[in-house]
Amino acid sequence: MKFDGCCALCASSIIVTEMSAVFCFGEVLWDCLPSGLYLGGAPFNVASHLARLGVNVRMVSAVGDDVLGAEALSRMDALGVDTRYVPVLKGRQTGSVGVKLDTLGNASYTIRENVAWDHIPLMQGLPEEMFRASALVFGTLALRSEQNMRCLEALLEVEWPMRVYDVNLREPYYSMEQVLTLARLADLVKCNEEEARLICSAPASVNQETLLRMLADITNAGRVCITLGPRGALYMGPTGILHAVAPKVRTVDSVGAGDAFLAAIVAAIVQGKENHPDFLLRACRLGAYVATCEGAVPPYRAASFALEV
């Protein structure tokens, strides 16, 4: 069983701050790539990049009582992701995903079912620190189970300063009715162009800026973002519409690039840097860097993608 490399650089590049926490809800799993096993799952990927970018972050998930679960907890600790809300479930196996890459590095997935993260336990009373938190990040895939849907509904009872919905659709684990419901609960919605056109029922003839406005209207979210792959991203927020072009890179695998991008967006907002002129560009640069690496959370130094005050 081959794991990705040492976490020494990961730990050394973490910035510790005293800001209130961001909570990331959903799957923690192992991506089975041709080159080995890499810890992943979109919410975990977002959490790990948030930690690297100096954000106090808590993961809400579950792992199995097995070698992969123990290794996952160890890796999360090394990456600076708080695991106090990631229980080990007896009799469950830690999640895994088979990942195939095409010649351009684009990924397709075979996702194992009925694993630990499908059974995230309901909390007996929400922790007090959730009521002082900065944001809640959640996606679509974890909600393939009724248990997790109930868990998220309980979490949404908190008046979070920002609810972040990472659309991140994976066949066949979603319905458009569910996606629209989740999007309308969010303050920030992030998706790729294909997902945005599905949500908005928009044909290819609708240009990207119009699509962004349609997404904002349909979701009523104060912030919406559409990633465009190598063409960068569009963002609408308090300062209006922004467009940034991604740097040209050679893609090794695309796994986690969008998660890193979202983490950079959330980090800038909770750190009060959303008005920075390179706010969106920094997120595109980080996503592009991750696409040049194997695995969703490669080592890097946060200073390389920092926004100067």
Secondary structure as GFF3:
##gff-version 3
##sequence-region A 1 309
A	DSSP	alpha_helix	8	12	.	.	.	ID=ss1
A	DSSP	beta_strand	22	25	.	.	.	ID=ss2
A	DSSP	beta_strand	29	33	.	.	.	ID=ss3
A	DSSP	beta_strand	36	40	.	.	.	ID=ss4
A	DSSP	alpha_helix	42	52	.	.	.	ID=ss5
A	DSSP	beta_strand	57	60	.	.	.	ID=ss6
A	DSSP	beta_strand	63	64	.	.	.	ID=ss7
A	DSSP	alpha_helix	67	78	.	.	.	ID=ss8
A	DSSP	beta_strand	82	85	.	.	.	ID=ss9
A	DSSP	beta_strand	88	89	.	.	.	ID=ss10
A	DSSP	beta_strand	95	101	.	.	.	ID=ss11
A	DSSP	beta_strand	107	111	.	.	.	ID=ss12
A	DSSP	three_ten_helix	116	119	.	.	.	ID=ss13
A	DSSP	three_ten_helix	128	132	.	.	.	ID=ss14
A	DSSP	beta_strand	135	139	.	.	.	ID=ss15
A	DSSP	three_ten_helix	141	144	.	.	.	ID=ss16
A	DSSP	alpha_helix	146	155	.	.	.	ID=ss17
A	DSSP	beta_strand	163	166	.	.	.	ID=ss18
A	DSSP	alpha_helix	176	183	.	.	.	ID=ss19
A	DSSP	beta_strand	188	192	.	.	.	ID=ss20
A	DSSP	alpha_helix	193	200	.	.	.	ID=ss21
A	DSSP	alpha_helix	208	219	.	.	.	ID=ss22
A	DSSP	beta_strand	223	227	.	.	.	ID=ss23
A	DSSP	three_ten_helix	229	231	.	.	.	ID=ss24
A	DSSP	beta_strand	233	237	.	.	.	ID=ss25
A	DSSP	beta_strand	240	244	.	.	.	ID=ss26
A	DSSP	alpha_helix	257	270	.	.	.	ID=ss27
A	DSSP	alpha_helix	279	291	.	.	.	ID=ss28
A	DSSP	three_ten_helix	302	305	.	.	.	ID=ss29
###
